[in-house]
Amino acid sequence: MSDVASIGRLSYKLDGPIEKEIIPLFSIPISLYKLDLDKTYQNKIEKKINSLDYRIIENGNGCISDNVHLFKDKIFNKLSKKVIECVNFYNDEVMQYKSNNFEITTSWATRCDKNQESMRHKHSNNMYSAVYYNICKKDHSHLTFYNQQYNPHGYELEPKSDVQFNAANWSILPEDNLLVIFPAYLYHQIQKNVTDESRFSIACNLRPTGKYGMSDSFIS
């Protein structure tokens, strides 16, 4: 009989580990959804975001639309309903919270021209954030999320492969009709646009509304 040592939720044989279970403890889920928006509607959105007025983002060199309540425009009605639908699914089925009503607090478009990028940032005073990519160019720059638990002054070993457990950051390549939902406190950044064409995205923040919470943290 082989000697077996039991440590926590894993069992190890002397000639090598036997993986019983891996617990992704305190993980931060980022959810990706492919929206079923038709090409005609996509083109209307594209025309709209190209016509907006933009200003340089403070402390960065990307641009944000002057209008930060974009979803109040009726052209975005269909998109905002899809966003709310996906946020509700993320909240109920991914995060496993009881159903809550969510409202969009701010909504805007971003534009990064050649050699522009956003600074690393988060969205305060909100619970969830979402980014939608309408029509993407071939070399659309990545959206990168940063591991807040990563300690650059601790031990750093060379990874043999990049996985969620050893990542200091994680990048997502935008694609047409892609919606990305994540906790608003998570730091993220638009990477530098190295193409000659502007990179656009539509983003929004959300918070619960109505009655939510429990005990002495109940809000009505």
Secondary structure, DSSP 8 states (H G I E B T S, - for coil): ---EEEETTEEEETTEEE------TT----EEEE----HHHHHHHHHHHHHS-EEE-TTSSSEEES-SBGGGSGGGHHHHHHHHHHHHHIIIIIS-----EEEEEEEEEEEE-TT----SB--TT-SEEEEEE-S--TT---EEEE-TT--TTS-----SS--TTT-SEEEE---TTEEEEEETTS-EEE----SSS-EEEEEEEEEEESSB--GGG-B-
